[in-house]
Amino acid sequence: MLLAGLSLGFLGSFHCVGMCGPIALAIPVSRTSRFSVLWGTLIYNIGRVIAYSLMGLLFGLLGRGFVLAGWQNTLSVALGIFLLLALALPLLPKRYLHFPILIRALEELKSSIRILFGKSSPYTLLSIGFLNGFLPCGFVYLAVTGALATGDVLNGMLFMAAFGAGTLPAMTVVTLFRERMGLRFRTYVRKSVPVFVGIMALMLILRGLNLGIPYLSPQ
């Protein structure tokens, strides 16, 4: 489970370079030395991991309810179908994707992050990372489905914590070597997200079908 979370986080980190990279490049860390940049980056990323772990705890609790009700297989198939449907959302007219409450909440979140960028302290970096963890992200949604599918509070939290840890190498490199991360590279890795989402969706569906395939679809 932890290996799966780490692997998903590592793969997702290349997407993070494209989506969250601009925030990571702009965080108010002291750039007096490589150590100060590394230390500030670590604090920022710890904030993200805390946010992911909290989400894992909440969705693991929700998944536990499905397990107790005997719906774990149904949940796995439903999550896979949901992810496949999510891939089709960008194809829908924008008028069908207008959710005022969510848009307002997202604007409030972004506003809080912008205010924090005007300050510089370890607490500020931790807070920016924590809030950034709740910004819309395809790979985070993917990880959340994994936490939900664990059907356990502790396992859901550990899965998301491992996911966050898996993103650390790439996000640290982005901050340390920001001048070498071009827009073209970030755009390329962002386009890889639908592929990983599709693979994860199919794996979840297979997992819930009880086909008797070891590890992939156990009985």
N, C-alpha and C positions, 0 to 999 in steps of 0.2 A: 504494500500500500504506500509506504513512504517512498519507495523507489519510483512508483508510478507518479506520485506527486512531484518529486524532484525532476523526473524526466519531462513531465508536462510543463513545469516551471522553466526548465532550461530551454525547451523548444519555444515556449511562449515568450521568453526573454528577448528573442529576436524580433518578435512582434512589438514588444514593449519599447524597443529601440525606435520603432517607427511611430508608435502612438504616444508613449509617455516620455520618449526621448527629449522633446523640447522642454518639458518640466525639469527633468533630471539635469539638462544642460544649464538651466537658469537658476537652480536652487542657490540661495545665498550662503554658500560655503566660503570660508576664508581660503584664498588661493595664494597664501604666502609661501606654501611648500606643498610637496606631494603628499606628505603625511596629513596636513590639515585638510586637504581635499578628500583624502581617503577616509579620514575620521568623520567629516561632515557627511559624506556620502553614506557611510555605514549607518549613522544615526537616522538619516532620511529613509533608508531602506528598511531599517528596523521598524519604523512607523508603518510602512506598507505591510510588512509581515504580520504585525499586530492586527491590522485591519483585516487581512485575509484570514487570520486565525479566528477572529471574532465571527466572521461570516461562516467559517467552517463549523464553528460551534452551533450557530443558530440553524444552519441547514442540516447538520448532522442530527440535531434534535428533531427536526421535521422528518428526516428520513427514518429515524427511530420509530416514529409513529406509524409509518407505512409498514415497517418490519413487524411491529407488534400486531398489526392488523392482517398480516399475511399477504401483503401486496408488494413485496419487494421485487418480484419478477415483473409485475405490471408496471411498477415505478420505473424500472430500468428501460423497458420498451418505450414507455411514455416519454422519458427524458430524451431518448434517441430520436423519436419522432419530433419532439419539440425543437431539438437542435437543427434537424433538417428543415423544419418550417422556418426557423430563424434565418437560415441561409437565404431563404426566398424573400425576406422582408425588404432588402434594398431594391427588389424588382417592383414592389408595390408603389402606387402613386403616393406622394408625400402627404396628401390629405388624409390618408388612412393611417398614417404614422404620427399623427399629432395628438400628444397626450399632455394637456396643459399642466396637470399636477406634477408629472415627472419633469417636464421642461423647467418649471419654476424651481423645483428642488435642485435640479442640476445647476441652474444659474446661481442659486444661493451657495451651493458647494464651491463653485468656481470663484465666486466673489470672496468667500472666506479664504481660499488659497491665495488669491491676489493680495489680500490684505496682509497675509503672513509673509509674502515676498518682500514687504517693505521693512522687515525686521531681520535680525541676524543673531541667532542663539541656538544652542542645542535643542531647546524646547521647540523653537520655531521649526527647525529641520524635522524633528520628530512629528510635529503636528502636520506639516506639509505632506510628509510621507503617509501618515495615517489617513488624511483626507483624500489624498491621491488614490489610495487603495479602493475608494468607493466610486471613482469615476468610471463611466461606462467603458468596458473593455471586453472584447470577444473572448479572449483567453481566460479572463477571470470568470466569466459566465460558464465557460467550459469546465474550469476547475470546480466551480460551485456545484455543477451537476455531478461531478465525481464525489464531492463531499456528501451530497444528498444520497448518492447511491451506496455509500458505505453503510448507511442505516445505523450509525452509532455516533453519539455526541463526541467522545474522545477521538475516535478515528476520523471523524469529519474535521475536527479542529487540527489534528496532526497532519491530515492530508493537505489542508490549505496552508499550514505552516511550512510543510515541505515544498509546496508549490512556490511560496514566496521565497524560500531559500534557494530554489532552483533558478530564480530570476536574478539573483545577486551578482554572479560573475559578469554577465553582459551589461547590466545597469551600472556596475562599478566602472567597467571599461569605458562606457559612454561618457561618464562624468570626468574621468581622468584624461581621456583623449578626445574631448568634445570637438576639437578643431578638425578631426579626421573623419567625423561621421557626417557624410553628405546627405542631402535630401534624397538623392537617387537611391542610395542604399536603404534608407528608412522606408521609402515608398515600396521598394521591392519586397522587403520582409513583411510589410503590412499586407501585401496581396497574398501572402502564403496562408493567412488565417483560415479562409474558407476550406482549404484542403484539410487542415488539421481538425477543424470542427466536423467536417464530413466523416473523417475516419473515426473520430470519437463517437459520433452518433451511431454509426454502423456497429461499432463494438458494443455499445450499450444495448442496442436492439438484439444483437446476437446473444449477449449475456443473459437477457431476460427470456429467451426462447427455449432454454433447457435442451439444447441439441446434443448434449453429451460430448462436446469437444473440450478436451482438457484445457484449463486456464481461460480459454476464450469464451466458451459457452458450457460450463459445467452443468451436470444434471442436478 
